Amino acid sequence: MKNRLRVLRAEREWSQADLATRLGVPRQTVNAIETGKYDPSLPLAFDMAELFQLRIEEIFRPDVKGAEAEAVKRPEEAAQK
């Protein structure tokens, strides 16, 4: 999933630690979400939307290329089994 978290945070001049404190999560969680290693839970996504006063869709977008890659992998994996 793609996100604008880093941009939104930078616009407010917040560090990852600042954002983490506001959200009540570890700084490592913010880093993992920003880098795409982790997708937030739905409650956390709602908390982020409320904090930034945006809709969830304005912060997060599906990673179309990643979804396409998964769709390509699945038939191959099924054929190998």
C-alpha positions as CSV (number, residue, x, y, z in Angstrom):
1,M,0.0,0.0,0.0
2,K,1.3,3.4,-0.9
3,N,0.9,6.3,1.5
4,R,1.6,10.0,2.0
5,L,2.5,9.8,5.6
6,R,6.1,11.0,5.2
7,V,4.9,14.1,3.2
8,L,2.1,14.9,5.7
9,R,4.5,14.5,8.6
10,A,7.1,16.7,7.0
11,E,4.5,19.4,6.2
12,R,3.9,19.7,9.9
13,E,7.7,19.5,10.7
14,W,7.1,16.4,12.9
15,S,9.7,13.7,13.4
16,Q,8.7,10.1,13.3
17,A,8.9,10.1,17.1
18,D,6.5,13.1,17.2
19,L,4.0,11.3,15.0
20,A,4.4,8.1,16.9
21,T,3.7,9.9,20.2
22,R,0.6,11.5,18.8
23,L,-0.7,8.1,17.6
24,G,0.4,6.2,20.7
25,V,2.6,3.7,18.7
26,P,6.3,3.1,18.7
27,R,8.5,5.1,16.3
28,Q,9.4,1.9,14.5
29,T,5.7,1.4,13.5
30,V,5.7,4.9,11.9
31,N,8.9,4.0,10.0
32,A,7.6,0.7,8.9
33,I,4.4,2.2,7.6
34,E,6.2,5.1,5.8
35,T,8.5,2.6,4.0
36,G,5.7,0.3,3.0
37,K,7.0,-2.6,5.1
38,Y,3.8,-2.6,7.2
39,D,0.2,-1.7,6.5
40,P,-1.6,-0.1,9.5
41,S,-4.5,-1.7,11.2
42,L,-7.9,-0.1,10.4
43,P,-8.2,1.6,13.8
44,L,-4.7,3.1,13.3
45,A,-5.5,4.3,9.8
46,F,-8.6,6.0,11.2
47,D,-6.5,7.6,14.0
48,M,-4.1,8.9,11.3
49,A,-6.9,10.3,9.2
50,E,-8.4,12.1,12.2
51,L,-5.0,13.5,13.2
52,F,-4.3,14.8,9.8
53,Q,-8.0,15.8,9.2
54,L,-8.1,13.8,6.0
55,R,-10.0,10.8,4.7
56,I,-8.1,7.5,4.8
57,E,-8.1,7.4,1.0
58,E,-6.3,10.7,1.0
59,I,-3.4,9.1,3.0
60,F,-3.4,5.6,1.7
61,R,-3.7,4.1,-1.8
62,P,-3.4,0.6,-3.1
63,D,-0.1,-0.4,-4.5
64,V,-1.3,-1.3,-8.0
65,K,2.1,-2.7,-9.1
66,G,2.4,-4.8,-6.0
67,A,-1.1,-6.1,-6.4
68,E,-0.4,-7.0,-10.1
69,A,2.8,-8.8,-9.1
70,E,0.9,-10.8,-6.5
71,A,-1.7,-11.7,-9.1
72,V,1.0,-12.9,-11.4
73,K,2.7,-15.0,-8.6
74,R,-0.4,-16.8,-7.5
75,P,-1.1,-18.8,-10.7
76,E,2.5,-19.9,-10.8
77,E,2.5,-20.9,-7.2
78,A,-0.7,-22.9,-7.7
79,A,0.9,-24.7,-10.7
80,Q,3.9,-25.7,-8.7
81,K,1.8,-27.3,-5.9
